[in-house]
């Protein structure tokens, strides 16, 4: 897959997550955050499991008998990814209980800047220079899209900041796993193990700290199914596929379009409206996505012509 198509696929992932944000917000009227996170990923794992089984059977036919289709290291890495994913989304759901959607949208978007910063500090990955102004443009765009003001940090805001840190770690670690995994990449298997890890952690913790009942599941069933099967099963699997062919900082910027699509679907589904500053924010996010895709290509083409 060419990088441009991978990035467009990640843009689609952002759109699905943007719609999922509406479902996540409305679900909190009927269900508590940890239980919701666990049950949505149980639905996601069940949806992706048949594809993982097919993937492993196909690999078994094409790989030498002495080469395992799935190593213990693979399983461990996928489970670690699942634990990070659960921690990130659970903290976001907890934050939504006590913070505004404006603050949550902006503070979650901080991961766009955290990905290249953590990549440089932890993994010594030096990003393309366009990543820095593009990250700043994206962060500014999300801020304007969120209304251009923060009403004061609450407990929920701190939970959301923690969500952004954890999500940046997930993006970076996923990129590293995909580039170092032996025997080729297995996005469906990765997604299934990730999702089952999230489900187990969420359901176990919810049974101790939250109210768990069949009536709650019925009340939140539409949101659970959408957030689990579509926003979770489809979108996170597509992320695992597409991120094999692009860089973690570029992936972060394209997936940050979630904020733009959340505003769009919020207007369509919930009747919400954005002001002039919101439209400026949309323009900045779109500009950043174009810059991070086009400028590296132009420089590479220029060097090729010179040589």
N, C-alpha and C positions, 0 to 999 in steps of 0.2 A: 504494500500500500504506500503510495506517495504521501509525503508529509502534509501536503495541502488537503488531501482527502481525509487523513487522520484528524487534522484540526477541524475540518468541517463536521466530522462525526462527533468530535468533542463539543462543537457548537450545538449540535442536536441534543447531546447529553445535557448541556446547560438548559436548553429549552424544556426538556422533560423534568429536570429538577426544579425549574421555575414554576411549572404547574404543580409539582409535588409539594412545593412550599405552601401553596394554598391548602392542600390536603393536610399537611402537617399542622398548620395553624388551626384549622377548624376541628381537627381530631382532638385537640386538647380540651374541648368542651365536654367530651364524653369519656376520655381515657387518660391515664397518667403516663408521663413521658417514658419511663423505663419499660413498662409493659408494652407500650406502643412500639418502641424501638425493637424489642425482642420479637413481638408477634409479626411485625411487618417484614422482618428478615427471615422468619420462618416461612412466610408465604413466598418470599423471594427465592429462598433455597429450594423449596419444592418445585417452583416454576423452572429453575435452571437445571435441576438434577438430571432430567432425561438427556439434556444436551451434554452434560459432563460424562455420563455413562457412554454415550455415543462417541465422544471425543477420546476416551480412554480405550475403547474397543478399536477405534481406528488407529490409534498410536501403537497398540499391541500388534496389529497386523503389519505395520511398516517398520517397526524397530527390531533390532536383533534380540533374540530370546535372552541373552545375557544382560541386556540393558533394561532396567526396571522402567516402567512407564511413569511411575510416580515414586520419588525417593522420600525418605524421612525428612530430609532437609527441605524439599518442596512443601510437604505437608506443614512443617513447622513454620516456614516463612508465610504460607497462606493463612495459617491460624493467627500469626502475629499481626498480619494485615487486618484480619477480621477483628482482633481485639482493639487495634487502633481505630478502625472504622466505627466500631460500636461506641468507643469512648467519645469520639468526635460527635457523632450524631445524637448520642444520649445527652451530652452536655448542651448541645443546641436545643434539644427539646425541653430540657430543664430550664434553660434560659428563657424560652418563650413564655414560661409561666409568669415571670416577673419583670420582663422588659418589653419595650414597644417593638413593633415590627420594623420601625425606622431604625432604631438602634441595632437590632439583630441583623438586619440586612447589611448595614455598614460594617459592623464589627466582624461578622463572618467573612466579609470580603477582604479583611486584613491578610488572609492567607496568601493572596496574590503577591504581596510584598514579602511575606515570610518564606515562601518557597525558594526564590533565588538567594535570599539572605542565609537561610539554614543550609541550602545546598553548598554555598561558598564556605560557611563556617565549619560545617560538620563533614561534608563529603569532598571539600576542596574542588567543587565543580564551578568553574568560572563561566558564567553565562554570556551570551552574546550581549554586546553593549546596549542594544536596543531594548533589552528586557527591563532595564532600570527606568528609563522614561516611560515605557509602556506600562510598567507596574504602577508608576506614580499616576499616570493618566487613568488607569483602571480604578485605582483606589479613590481618586478624586471623583470619577464618574459615579461610582457606587455611593459615595457620600452625597453627591448632589441628587442622585436618584432617590436616596432615602429621605430627602427633604432639606438637606443642607444644614442640619443642626442636631446636636445631641442634647437631650434634656437632663443630663446628669447620670452618672454611672450608678446603676443599681446592682444588687446581687446577681440578677439575671444577665447584666452586661458582662460581669466578670466570668460567668459560666460561658458566655458566647465567645469571649476572647480566648478562653481555654479551648473551645471548639475549633477556632481558627488555627491555633497552634497545632492541635492534634491532626487537623485535616491537612495542613502543610506537611507534617511528618508522614502522613499516609501517602500523599502524592509522591514525595521523594522516595519513600521506601518501595512503593509499587514500581516506580521507574527503575530502581536498582534491582529489584527481584526480576523484572522482565528482561533486563539486559544481562543478568548473570546466571539465569536459570539454565541448567544443563539439559540437553535433549530437546530443546525447542520450547515454545510457549504454549500454555494450555489455559486460555482465558476462561472457558466454561468450568473447568475443574477448580481454578483459582477462585472464581466467583462463588461456586457452590460451597467450598470449604470456608471462605470468608463469611458467607451468609449464615451458615450453620453455627459458626463461632459466635457471631452477633446474636443469633437467636438463643443459643444456650445461655450466654452471659445475661442477656436481657430478661429471659423468663425466670432464671434462677434468682437474680437480684430482685425482680419484681415480686416474686413470691414471698420475699422477706420484708420488703419495704413499701409495697403498694397493694392496693386492692385488686385482686384478680378474680374475675367472674365471667360467666358466659354472657350475662346481660350486657356487660361493658363491651364485649367483642361484637355483639349484634349491633349495639348503638354506633360503634365506630367502624363497622364493616366496610363501607364504601372507601373511607380514607385508608384503611389498612390494606385493602386490595390494590388500590392505586399506588400508594406509597411502597407497597411490598413488591408487587409483580411488575409494574411499569417503571416507577421511579427507582426501585431497587433492582429487581431482577434484570430488566432490560438495560437501564441506563448504566449501572455499575459494571455490567458485563461488557457493554460497548466501550466503556472507559478502559477496561483491561485490554480490549482488542486494539483500540486506537492508540493508546499510550506506548505501544511497542514501536511506533513509527514517528514519534515526535519527542521533544524534550519536556522535562517536568515543568520548567518555567512557562513554556508556551502552552502546555496543557492547562496550567493553572489559570492563565489569562483567558483562554477560550471557555473553560468551564465556569469562569466568573460571570459569564453572560447569564447565569442563573438569575442574578439580580434584575437584569433587564427584562427577562421573560416573566419573572415573578410579578413585576409591575404590570406587564401586559395582561397576564392572565388574571391578576387581581382586579384590573379594570373590567375585563370581560365577564368574569365569574362573580366577583364580589361587588362590582360597581364602584371600585375605588378609582380615583383620578390622581394624576401627577401634575405638578405645576411646571412652570417654565424651566426652573432649575433642573427638574427631572429630565426634561427633554435634552438639556445641555449634557447631563450625565450620560444619557443614552448615546449621544454623539461622541463623547470622550471614550466610552467603552468600545464603540465600534471602530473609532480611529486607532485605538491601541491594538485591537485584534488585526486590523489591516496592516499596521506597521510591523507587528511581530511576525507576520507571514511574508510580507512583500520585501522588506528591506534586506533580510538575510539572502533571499533569492536573487535580488538585484546585485548585491555584492559578490555572490558566488558566480553569477553569470559574467560580471565584469572581469573577475580574475581568470575565468575560463577563456574569455576572448583575448585577454592579454597574453596568456600562455600559448 
